[in-house]
Amino acid sequence: MPQCPACKAEYEIGQRYCQKCDSYLLDPEEVDHFCPECGIRVALHQEVCHKCNATLPGTPPVDSSVGSETP
């Protein structure tokens, strides 16, 4: 059975996140990416951390003015 690279807990093939530590279980061809706020492993193209909801580097911040026009 494969093990989580962060905490070494065993997981089922096909799981995306570790049930023990919440780390993203990357595919073998992916490189490691971590949340700058909480340090948990995240996916390469993930925009928001699945644990602490921080915006991840490489993703533009959400523009709250989109859709609101001023006359």
N, C-alpha and C positions, 0 to 999 in steps of 0.2 A: 504494500500500500504506500502511495506517495506521502511525503511529509511536508508540512508548511515550512518554507525557508526561514521564516521569522521565529517561530516558537517550537518547531519540530513536531507538532501534533499531526497525527495521521488524518487524511481526508479522502473522501471519495472522488474518483476521477469525474470531472465535470463540474465540481464545486467552483464557484468564483471567489468566495471569501472564506477564510478560516473560521470555523465555529468557535474556536478557543480565543484567538487574539484579534479577529476581524481583518487581518491583513489580506490584501488582494493576492490571489494565487495565480501568478503570472504564467503565461505559456512559455515553453522552453526558449522560443526565439525572441522573447521580449527582454528588455533590460529593466533593472530596478528603478522605480520612481517612488518617491516618498512625499507625504504631505509635509509642508514646511511648518505647519502649526502643531500637529500632534505626532508626526513622525511615522504614521502607519503607511504600509505599502499601498500604493494606488496604481490604477491602470494608466498607461501612457496617454490616452486621449480622454481621460476622466476630467471633467470640468470642475467638479466639487467633491471634496473629501466625503466619503460615505460614513465616516465616523464623527467628524467635528464640523462638517459643512463649510470648511474654509474654501475659498476660491483657489484653485491650483495654478501654479506658474504655467505660462504658455497659453492660458485661456483668457480672453478679454473679459474685463469685469462687466457685469450686467448693467446696461444703461436703463435706468428707471424712466428716462424721458421718452423712450421709444413708444410711439403710439399716442403721445400726448402732445398736441400741437397748440401753440399759443397764437391767438388771433392777431 
